[in-house]
Amino acid sequence: MSESSCKIAIKAVPNAPRNAVAGWVGDALKVRVCAPALEGRANEELCVFLAGALGLPRRALSVAHGDKSRRKILQIDEMTLADARAKLGM
């Protein structure tokens, strides 16, 4: 992991009415996504949504751990944790 990348814990909530960052739950960022947790669609929607919110290209985000779990570790390249928190308003 380079200095301009970070990992962030995510609590994903699939099948939400709309995509939204719901705030921190303990050490994890709670994110609601409108896609179902089926065939990786929620993971893809999560990465696309957060990439847009952070002003990064989609390729800069990936699920590092927890593909099939609601608790995930998201790898964010091209941004530090402090910058990610600031952009998300957290």
N, C-alpha and C positions, 0 to 999 in steps of 0.2 A: 504494500500500500504506500503510495507516494504521499508527500506532504500536502498535495492538493486533492486528496481524496479522503473519504471517511466512510464509516459504517454506522447505520442508525437502526435501532430496533423499531419495528412496526407492528401494530395490532390492526390487522386488516378486517374490515366489515364488508363482505360482499353483498350484492343485491340491494344496495341502498337506493333511495329515490334519485340521488344525484351524488356526484363526486364531491368530497369535502374533507378538509383536515379538521378533526374534531378536538384536537388538543392532546395533551400528554396524559397518559395513564401509567403512573409509576415512571419507569425509565423508557417506555415505548410511546411512539407517536401514533395516535389512533387516527386511521384514515378510512373513510367510507368510500367505496367504489360501487358504481352502478352495475358492473358486470357480474355474472354469476361465477361461483367458484367451480368452474367446469372446464376441463381441458386447458388450464392455464390462462383462461380469459381474464380472470380477476387480477392475476399477477401482471399481465400485460397492461391492463387498464391502470393499475396502480403505478407502474413505471411511467407510462405515458402522462398520466395526470400530474405526478410529482415532478417529472422533467419539465412540464409546462410551468408549474408553479415556481420552480427554481430557476427558470430561464436557461435550461440546459438542453442539449440534444438528447433524444431518447436513448442513444447508445451509451450515454454516461451513467445510466442507472441499470442495475441488475439485482436479482434476488440471489444473495450469497448463501442463504440458509433458510430452510422452512418453506420450500416450494408448495407443499400440500398442507401447510398449517396456517392458522390465522396469525400466529406469532412468527414474524419473519425478521431476517437481518437483510437490510438493503445496502448494497454497495453503491456509493455515489462518487464518481470520478469527476475531476475538474472543479471540486469545491470542498472547502474545509467544513468541519462540523459547525463551527461558530458561524460561518457564512450561511450554511443551510438553515440553521435555527433563525438567523436574522431574516432571511428571505421568506420563511414560513410564518414569521411574526410570533415566534415562540421563544 
